Amino acid sequence: MKQNRAARSDAKDGGLFPAGTSFVFSPPHLALIREMAEPIGLFAGDCLYQENDPADRLYFVNRGSLKVSKLLEGGLSATLSLHIPGDLFGEPDPFGRAVHHFEARAMEDSEVGVVTQTDLDKIIRINGDFAVEYMGWMALMQRTTQSKLRDLLLHGKSGALCSLLLRLYNMYGTGGTAKDHRAIIGKRITNLEMAEMIGSTRESVNRILNELKDLGVISTERGRIVLNDPAYLRNICHCEDCPKEICRM
């Protein structure tokens, strides 16, 4: 089983890289999740759930992308996580009393599979192997959250932004062609969106990105960020070489 998981983890080098779902869950159990999930379609900007909605479902992204964020005073927003095809996310409560403290919104036209708490409880009760893998997934999500908090609290805005660039590359990165091995973040991300991901302002992100450009660490090409010197970014954020399943937004 460990060899199979390693193979699944290494199979996707660059491009869209899901949040460890295929690393933790075996193919039969991933198929089971897809079978249980009721698909719903979302247009760009549609809300999947809002603050104070019951937290009694899991969500599996089939197509598109979503972000989980917190609305702040003054109309500001803080982005907690991004989710791409293959991601499983949500905060189901076994006691049935929890509510969401964040909102999830589609960043583009998307399709999400919804797994209810009732269906999840049933499969956990009768399938011990699935229950163990589900616990592993929860532990992986906790480690991902801890790594984000580490970057935000310990290494300042520059460290947090350098870490974010590496995380975005792990999710959306492309390795270029045989003649061009530059690390390119394939998705266009605005400076305001990056500011919301690290709890900063657009002006601060502009300043730090310009400093990195002046040093030749990054550049831009057709609206996409190119990481010319990933090692420099890792040094600034004191990278601990977390696996891709954890080092992502």
N, C-alpha and C positions, 0 to 999 in steps of 0.2 A: 504493500500500500504506500509506503514512504517513497519508493522509486516512482510509482505512478504519479504521486503528487508533485515530486520534483520535476518530472517530465512536463506536467501540465504547467508548472510555474515558469519553466524556461522556454516554453513553446512560443511565447509572445514577447519578442524583444523589440520594444518600441511600438508606436501606434497606440490604439486604445487598449489600456490595461486595466481590467476590472479589479475591484478592491478585494482580492484574495478569495472571491467566492469559489472559483474553480480550483484554487489551491487547497481550500479546506474541505469542500464537499466533493464526494466521489461523483463520477458521471451518472450513475443510477439515481443518486439522491438529488443531483441538480435537475435531472429529468422529472423527478417527483415534485420538486418545487414548481417547475414550469406547469406540470399537470394540475396542481392544486390552484395555481394562480388564475384569477379571473382577469382577463386583459381589459384595460380601459385606455382610450385615446385622449391625448391632451394636445391642445394647440400651444404654440409658444406664448408664454406669459400666464397660462392657466395654472391655478393653484391645486395641488394634489391634496394637501391638508393645511389647515391654518392653526394658529395658536389656540389652545383650549379645546380643539377637537379631540375626541377619545383616541388614545394611543393603543389601539387594539388590532393593528395590522402590520404585516411585513410587505415590502414592495420590491419587486424584481424588475429591473429595467430591461425591456426587450429592444427598445429603439429610442434614439434621441438622447437627451441629457437633462438632468434636473439639478437644482441647487437647494440646499437646506440653509436657511438664513434666519436671523433674528432682527425684527424691526426695532429700531432705537428711537429715542426722542429726536425731534426735529426732522423726521423723515429719513434718517440715516438707516443703513442696513449693515449687518455684519454677517458674512458668509461663513458657515461652519464646515460645509463639505460639498463636493461635487460628485455626481453619480452618472455613470456612463453605461452603455449596454453590457450586461453581465453582472452588474452590481446588485447586491441585496442590501436593503437598508430599512430602517424603521425601529420603533421602540415599543414592541408589544409588552404589555404588563400582565403577568400571570394572575394578578389579583383583580384585574378589570376596573381599576379606579384611576389609573394615570391618564393625564392629558398631555398633548403636545405643547411644548414651550417654544417651539420654532415653527416655521412654515416651510413647505416644500413646493417649489414652483418650477415649471418646465422652462428650460432655456431655449428650446426649439420644439418643433412638433415631435411628440414622443408617444411611446406606448409602454405602459407599466402593467405588470401582473400583480394583482392584489391577493395576498394570502391572509385569511382571517385568523384571529386568535383561536377560534374554535377548531378550525382545520389543523392549525399548527399543534395545538394541544393533543389532538387525536393521534397524529403521526408520531409525536414524541413518546406517547404512552406505549405504543405498540411496536416501535422500531428503535431499539437501543442504539444501533449503529448511527442512525440519523441523529439521535439525541446527543451522542458524543461529538459528532461533527458540528452540530448546532452550537454546542458549548465552545468548541474551538473557534467558530466564527465570532461569537460574542467576545471571546478573549482577544481575537485579532482586532476587532473594532475598538476595544478599550486601549490596546497598545497604540493604535493609530491616533486616537484622541490624545493620549499622553505625549506622543511625539510632537504633535502640533502645539500643545501647551508648553512643552520644553522650548521650542523655537521662539514662541511669542514672549515668554517670560524671561529667558536667560540671555538672549543674544541681541536684544535691541531690534529696532526696525530694519536695519541693514541685514542683520542675520536672518530675521524672519522673511524678508523679501528674497534673499539668496536661496533660502530653503524652499520658498514657494516656487521659484523658477525651476528648481530641481524636481519638485513634486509634480509640477505641471508637465515637465518633460517626461516623467515616468508614466503619466497618463496619456498624453497626446503626442509624445515625441516620435520623430522619424529620424532614421539614421542617414538619410540622404541616399546618394547613388554610389556606385563603386568608385567614382572619381571625386565624390564630395561626401566626406564622412562627418560633416558638421552636425551638431545636435540641434535640431530645429523643433520648436514647439509648434505642432501642426495646427492648433486652434488659435484663432485670433482672440486675445484677451486684452481688454482695455485697461488703462492705468487705474481707472476708478474701480473696476472689478477687482483688480489685484489689491487695491487699498482696502476694500471691504473684506478681503480674505485674510488680511494681517492686522486688522483693527487700526488702520492708519488713515491718512488723508491722501487725496490724489496728488497734492503738491509735494508731499514727502516722497511718494513713489516716483514722481517725475524727477526729483532731484537725485535720488539714489540710482535710478536707471541711467540718467545722464552721466553720472560719475562712472558707472560700470562701462558705458559706451566709450567714454574718454580713455579708459584704461584698456579698451579692446577686449574686455571680458565678454561682452554681448554685442550684438548688432541686430538690425531689423532688416527683413526682406519681405516685401509685399505684405506688410502688416503683421508678419509673424516674427517672433523673437528667436534669434539664433544664439546658442550658448557656445561661444568660441573657446572658453576656458572653464569648463565645469569644475576643474580641480580648485580654481580660485574661489568659486562659489561654495564648494564644500568646506574650504578652509575658513571662510568667513562665518558660516553657520555651525562650525564645529561638527561636521557630519559624522554620525556614528555608524555609517554604512548599513542602515536599516534595509531590509529587502523591499522590493517594489510593492509588495502587498501592504506595507506599512507606510512607505515614503510616497504618499500621494495626498491630494487635497480632499 
